């Protein structure tokens, strides 16, 4: 069985955070890395929370290398992924992640 993970719907608008954008996998994922070594994976594809409603899902990341990271489950922002987010919600959370104190 083939599952199409291609992003559909409204793409993420992140102009204010362009300099922190480090790429994506091309299938509805946007990766951000901040100077504090925290970042975010924002997704919208089949199977992600909120996809059917044209919403985003966000995971807070902690980078251990240039592009090596783990999901950070122990931040004041969340202890899990954040589902069903509007573009504005994502931008507000990116700001909070950018302001986290580095471990």
N, C-alpha and C positions, 0 to 999 in steps of 0.2 A: 504494500500500500504506500502511495506517495502522499506526503503531507506538504502543502504549499505554505511556507512560513513567510511569504512575501508580505511586506507592509501594505496595507490598504487604508484609505481614509486620509485624514489631514496629517501631513508630516509635522514634526516638531519644529517650532520656530524658536530659535535660541540666540539671536543676534548678540545680545548682551554678554553671552558666554562663549562666543566663537573662539576666543584665544585659548580656552580650556578644552575645546573639542579635540579629541585625539583619534577619532575615526569610528568606524562601525563595521558590522559584518555584512552590510548591504541588504539585510532582510528585516528592516524595521527596528534596528538598534542604533542608539547614539551613545557614545562613551565620552565622559568628561573626567578630567584629572585636574585637581587644584594643587597649589603649592604646599598645602598641608598634608599631602599624600592621600587625602580622601578624594573620592570622586563619585560618579554615578553611572549606572547603566540604565538607560531609559529605553523601553521597548513598546512597540505596538505591532503585534503580528498575531496570527491565528494561534490561539492557546494562551495568550497573555491576558491578565486580568484587566478587563475594560475594553478589549478589542471590539466586541460586538456593539459597544456604545461609542466607538471612535475616541476612546480614552487611552491614556498611557499607564504603564506600570513602571515603577522606579525601584532600583536596588541601590543602597548606599554601598560604596566600595572602599576598600583600603588597599593602596598600591604598595607592593613589596619590591617592585622593579619598574622599569620604564613602562611596560605594558602588562606586567604580571600583577594580578590583584585577586583578592578574595572578597566575598560579600561580608560587610561589617554588620553583624547582628547585635552589636553592643554599643550603639550610639544613642545620644539623647533624642535623635530624630525618630528612630524606629528600631525594633528588634526583628524585623521581617521585611519583606518587600511591601511597597505601598501601591495598592491597586486603584484603578478607576480615577485617574488624575486628569484634570484639564491641563492645557498648555500653561495656563497661569499658575496652577498648583505646582507643576514641575519647576517653573522658574523660581517660585518662592522656596521650594525645597533645595534647589541648586544653591541659592543664596545661603541657606542655613548650613549646607554641607561645606561650602567655601569658607565659612566662618568657624567651623569646628577647630578645636585645639588639636594640634598634631600629637599623636601618641609618642 
